[in-house]
């Protein structure tokens, strides 16, 4: 009796993941350069998954991903892509702990990002050198395994490390967080000392969060307030 809901949940999750893939690759179908970039990124993730002990036919998946670029019909392209990634979608569901760990590591270690803790990372604003961004890496499985208290510790640990960076860089005047997490949990940001601005403009959403369906909001904290709260002299 208990197995039926579990199986049903997995079907729902497959549908959600496939819809994410459809939305992502459907929106860039006419941009072959961007498709190649996304596929290159997927292939790097495949290597990371394999290095973390997950078993699948990487060579076949890479071959099929490369072949998908030459498909001219969008519907056929999406069908081929989803079929190719079926084993990876299954792993994402059945090996969610390892999958999230790899996703978190890849995100944190991407170009331009700097790891602050197991769940927190930072990046500079390329348009405004006086601003620095903080980001929470995927942490759903981390919370399941370690609890919300340990997530909070990792966030605070990351903010303390960021305070050292801010202290040594006199140009940084503001620390900003922009994500669906801010929109969903504004009180958490406020407890961390941030001022919640509210949802971002449609222009910002289109430019930076085009594939995010949830509300996205922004919060910030000024340099002096941040250092007073998190910098340990």
C-alpha positions as CSV (number, residue, x, y, z in Angstrom):
1,X,0.0,0.0,0.0
2,X,2.8,2.4,0.8
3,X,4.7,1.8,-2.5
4,X,2.0,3.3,-4.7
5,X,2.3,6.9,-3.6
6,X,6.1,6.6,-3.8
7,X,5.9,5.4,-7.4
8,X,3.3,8.2,-8.2
9,X,5.6,10.8,-6.7
10,X,8.4,9.6,-9.0
11,X,6.2,9.9,-12.1
12,X,5.3,13.4,-11.1
13,X,9.0,14.3,-10.6
14,X,9.9,12.9,-14.0
15,X,7.2,15.0,-15.6
16,X,8.5,18.1,-13.7
17,X,12.1,17.5,-14.7
18,X,11.1,16.8,-18.4
19,X,9.1,20.0,-18.4
20,X,12.1,21.9,-17.1
21,X,14.2,20.4,-20.0
22,X,11.5,21.3,-22.5
23,X,11.3,24.9,-21.3
24,X,15.1,25.3,-21.2
25,X,16.0,23.8,-24.5
26,X,12.8,24.9,-26.3
27,X,13.5,28.5,-25.5
28,X,17.0,28.3,-27.1
29,X,16.2,26.0,-30.0
30,X,17.0,28.7,-32.6
31,X,20.3,29.6,-30.9
32,X,22.7,26.7,-31.9
33,X,25.6,28.4,-30.1
34,X,23.6,28.4,-26.8
35,X,22.5,24.8,-27.3
36,X,26.1,23.7,-27.8
37,X,27.0,25.6,-24.6
38,X,24.3,23.9,-22.6
39,X,25.2,20.5,-24.0
40,X,28.9,21.1,-23.1
41,X,27.7,21.9,-19.6
42,X,25.6,18.8,-19.4
43,X,28.6,16.7,-20.5
44,X,30.8,18.2,-17.8
45,X,28.1,17.2,-15.2
46,X,28.0,13.7,-16.6
47,X,31.7,13.3,-15.8
48,X,31.1,14.6,-12.3
49,X,28.2,12.2,-11.7
50,X,30.3,9.3,-12.9
51,X,33.2,10.4,-10.7
52,X,30.9,10.3,-7.7
53,X,30.0,6.6,-8.3
54,X,26.8,6.8,-10.5
55,X,26.6,4.2,-13.2
56,X,25.3,4.9,-16.7
57,X,26.5,4.7,-20.3
58,X,28.3,8.1,-20.6
59,X,29.7,7.5,-24.1
60,X,26.3,6.8,-25.6
61,X,24.7,9.7,-23.9
62,X,27.4,12.1,-25.0
63,X,27.2,10.7,-28.6
64,X,23.4,11.2,-28.6
65,X,23.6,14.7,-27.1
66,X,26.1,15.8,-29.8
67,X,23.8,14.4,-32.5
68,X,20.8,16.3,-31.2
69,X,22.4,19.6,-32.3
70,X,21.9,18.7,-35.9
71,X,18.1,18.0,-35.6
72,X,16.2,20.7,-37.5
73,X,12.7,20.1,-36.1
74,X,12.1,21.4,-32.6
75,X,9.7,18.7,-31.6
76,X,12.0,16.0,-32.8
77,X,14.9,17.7,-31.1
78,X,13.1,17.8,-27.7
79,X,11.9,14.2,-28.0
80,X,15.5,13.0,-28.8
81,X,16.9,15.0,-25.9
82,X,14.4,13.7,-23.4
83,X,15.0,10.1,-24.6
84,X,18.8,10.6,-24.4
85,X,18.6,12.0,-20.8
86,X,16.2,9.3,-19.5
87,X,18.9,7.5,-17.5
88,X,20.1,10.8,-16.0
89,X,16.6,11.8,-15.0
90,X,16.1,8.4,-13.3
91,X,19.4,9.0,-11.4
92,X,18.3,12.4,-10.4
93,X,15.2,10.9,-8.8
94,X,16.6,7.6,-7.4
95,X,20.1,9.0,-6.4
96,X,18.9,12.5,-5.4
97,X,21.5,12.8,-2.6
98,X,24.5,12.2,-4.9
99,X,22.9,14.1,-7.7
100,X,22.4,17.2,-5.6
101,X,25.9,17.0,-4.1
102,X,27.3,17.0,-7.7
103,X,25.0,19.9,-8.7
104,X,26.0,21.9,-5.7
105,X,29.7,21.4,-6.3
106,X,29.5,22.2,-10.0
107,X,27.5,25.4,-9.2
108,X,29.8,26.5,-6.5
109,X,32.9,25.9,-8.5
110,X,31.7,27.5,-11.8
111,X,33.7,30.2,-13.3
112,X,33.4,33.5,-11.4
113,X,32.0,31.9,-8.3
114,X,33.8,31.5,-5.0
115,X,32.9,28.9,-2.4
116,X,32.0,30.3,1.1
117,X,30.7,27.1,2.7
118,X,29.1,23.8,1.8
119,X,25.9,25.6,0.7
120,X,26.8,29.2,0.1
121,X,28.9,30.9,-2.6
122,X,29.5,34.4,-3.9
123,X,30.1,36.2,-7.2
124,X,31.0,39.8,-8.1
125,X,28.6,42.0,-10.0
126,X,30.3,42.4,-13.4
127,X,28.5,45.6,-14.1
128,X,29.0,47.1,-10.7
129,X,32.3,46.4,-8.8
130,X,30.8,47.9,-5.7
131,X,28.3,45.1,-5.3
132,X,28.8,41.4,-4.5
133,X,26.2,38.7,-4.7
134,X,25.5,35.7,-2.4
135,X,23.8,32.5,-3.6
136,X,22.5,29.4,-1.9
137,X,23.4,26.3,-3.8
138,X,20.9,23.4,-4.1
139,X,20.4,22.1,-0.6
140,X,17.2,20.1,-0.3
141,X,19.0,16.8,0.2
142,X,21.5,18.5,2.5
143,X,18.7,19.6,4.7
144,X,17.1,16.1,4.7
145,X,20.5,14.6,5.8
146,X,21.8,17.3,8.1
147,X,18.8,19.2,9.2
148,X,17.9,22.9,9.0
149,X,20.1,23.8,12.0
150,X,23.2,22.7,10.1
151,X,22.1,24.5,7.0
152,X,21.9,27.7,9.1
153,X,25.4,27.0,10.5
154,X,26.8,26.6,7.0
155,X,25.1,29.9,5.9
156,X,26.5,31.8,8.8
157,X,29.9,30.2,8.3
158,X,29.7,31.4,4.7
159,X,28.7,34.9,5.6
160,X,31.6,35.1,8.1
161,X,34.0,34.1,5.3
162,X,32.4,36.6,3.0
163,X,32.9,39.3,5.7
164,X,36.7,38.7,5.5
165,X,36.5,39.2,1.7
166,X,34.4,42.4,2.1
167,X,36.8,43.8,4.7
168,X,39.8,43.3,2.5
169,X,38.1,44.8,-0.6
170,X,37.3,48.4,0.2
171,X,35.3,48.8,-3.1
172,X,32.5,46.5,-2.0
173,X,29.7,48.7,-0.6
174,X,26.7,46.3,-0.8
175,X,25.9,42.6,-0.5
176,X,22.9,41.4,-2.5
177,X,20.8,38.2,-2.6
178,X,18.4,37.7,-5.5
179,X,16.4,34.5,-5.9
180,X,13.2,32.7,-5.4
181,X,14.3,31.9,-1.9
182,X,14.2,35.6,-1.0
183,X,10.7,35.8,-2.3
184,X,9.5,32.7,-0.5
185,X,11.4,33.3,2.8
186,X,11.8,37.0,3.3
187,X,11.8,36.7,7.1
188,X,14.9,34.5,7.0
189,X,16.8,37.2,5.1
190,X,15.6,39.8,7.5
191,X,16.9,37.7,10.4
192,X,20.3,37.6,8.7
193,X,20.3,41.4,8.7
194,X,19.2,42.0,5.1
195,X,16.6,44.5,3.8
196,X,14.1,42.8,1.5
197,X,13.4,45.1,-1.5
198,X,10.7,42.8,-3.1
199,X,10.2,41.2,-6.4
200,X,12.5,42.1,-9.3
201,X,11.3,43.9,-12.4
202,X,10.2,42.0,-15.5
203,X,13.3,43.3,-17.3
204,X,15.6,41.8,-14.7
205,X,13.6,38.5,-14.7
206,X,14.0,38.2,-18.5
207,X,17.7,39.0,-18.4
208,X,18.8,36.9,-15.4
209,X,16.0,34.5,-14.4
210,X,14.3,33.6,-17.7
211,X,13.8,29.9,-16.8
212,X,12.7,30.5,-13.2
213,X,8.9,30.1,-12.9
214,X,8.7,31.0,-9.2
215,X,8.6,34.6,-7.9
216,X,12.1,36.1,-7.6
217,X,12.9,38.8,-5.0
218,X,15.9,40.9,-4.0
219,X,17.5,41.6,-0.6
220,X,20.6,43.6,0.4
221,X,22.7,44.7,3.3
222,X,25.1,47.6,3.3
223,X,28.8,47.1,3.9
224,X,29.0,48.7,7.3
225,X,26.0,46.7,8.7
226,X,27.3,43.5,7.2
227,X,30.8,43.9,8.7
228,X,29.4,44.9,12.1
229,X,27.3,41.7,12.1
230,X,29.6,39.1,10.6
231,X,33.3,40.2,10.7
232,X,35.3,38.8,13.5
233,X,38.3,41.0,14.1
